Amino acid sequence: MFSIQKNKILFNFSFLILILMISSCGTTSLINNSNDVQGSLDNIIPKPVSVIKSEGKFIFDYDSDIYVDKGNPEIALIAQYLAEKLKPSTGYNIFVIPAEKIPDGNIYLTTKNADQSLGEEGYEIIITENLLTLKAYKPAGLFRGVQTIRQIFSPLIDSRSPQNIVWEIPTGVIRDYPRFEWRGVMLDVARHFFTVEDVKRYIDLVAYYKINRFHIHLADDQGWRILINSWPNLAVYGGSTEVGGGEGGYYTQSEYAEIVKYASERYITIVPEIDMPGHTNAALASYRELNKDGIAPPLYTGIQVGLSALDVRKELTYKFIDDVIRELAALTPGEYIHVGGDEAPKVDSADYHYFVGRVQEIVNSHGKKMVGWDEISIADLAPTTLVQHWRNKLIKHALEQNVKVIMSPCSRMYMDMKYDSTIHLGLSWAGYIEVQHGYDWDPTAFTEGITEENIIGIEAPLWAETITTIDDIEFLAFPRLPGYAEMGWTPASLRNWEEYKERLAYHSIRWRGMDINFYPSKQINWR
Ligand code: TNX
């Protein structure tokens, strides 16, 4: 312990000189107004359930560390994540120290004596002049609380180079927990392929806003993106292109496992989707025996929908689905597998009904619960099945069956819709979605018949017909995504556009620090 502290002093001494040398350039480029450097309890997104401010200040300085409960490696990992987030901008060497007695001047993460009513993801932050304590009943709650800690520091905390400021935070108490259990984003890696690094970056960015589900759309007409050992051509051939004819790509099973692990370290559950019976051209092109007429179609690189369908009356189709779901289920610790089910005009309704029933049985037989888009509502659904609601028509059949709904209405939540007509990226078939239009509504007052108790949560999809890089992902997700995250987390009574847009404005300082390519909407007075 002594040598650690000594190293730290040496390290910080040299760092101090470095900071003095570069301090003037670091800070000024990120902020336009010197007041914006302050730490604050006022600009947290999603807005917490309760924030009580008091008069004092807690200072995190060069000899501050992060303390954790002894004998709890899971908490130590969460603390390490926080330390890594705080190191670049503070320039401090921050240690994670398990201990029973916590010295003043530090951050302390604990599950001891936590209030059970905080639930799986709730947390409390108690900031005194001496200590910043984050308490949660479960580690997931600590992880969510860590995002709040990041956000109550000066917005300069998110920059990647040392900033020469005093890292002070106002004292107070925050008590917080989510409104909905499911707070998701979806990324389409089928229309264009995104690398493991891109996906991890997006996961890390959404974690900042307390998102806890990452739905990954792994197969569509234009590409199959996950290697299935029992049907290797799906990925090797079916993954060899993308919209516009680029080279596409796919994840090996170990790459997929790496994504799952990266997400789980952020308390985010991966929900994989294999879309069927429509949206299956890549599979049909890879195995001619899956086609009704036994003839494989060519690969497809356009953006039309509704062109393909599995042969739902052929037994081999179900052998194929069983193999795919079995391999995917084995790689996926989360409870849910998404089977798409959208836009299958080539399958008549009797056949479609039969198909969804068979697929649901297969998913359940591998120990998973099924999710599908609105269209699956017309089939007989198991009580554990979820329907993802993207447009109006069919959801009433799901409500009659009492299954839970994930809200993703396209006219408000599709992040692939353009902000307005001037935007080069995105589509507009469901309308334009400016930042306010995305934020200023409530999921329980949107579709007739859907009330709070029907809803398990919300999810913001990002389809990838027009996007090809992580910069593009960021441009469509920011600044809309934080608004959806707040809709999923914060009680409806605390959400208000006029107040939200001020908080959002401050986050642009954070985004510049993190190098996020965001859309500078004119609806917001950016900082
Ligand atoms: C509709 S939403 C689709 C997708 C497209 C998207 C483009 C849904 C279930 N199906 O196949 O990519 O529109 O916005």
Boltz pocket constraint, residues with backbone or C-beta under 6 A from the ligand:
constraints:
  - pocket:
      binder: B
      contacts: [[A, 305], [A, 342], [A, 343], [A, 373], [A, 390], [A, 414], [A, 416], [A, 427], [A, 463], [A, 464], [A, 465]]
      max_distance: 6.0
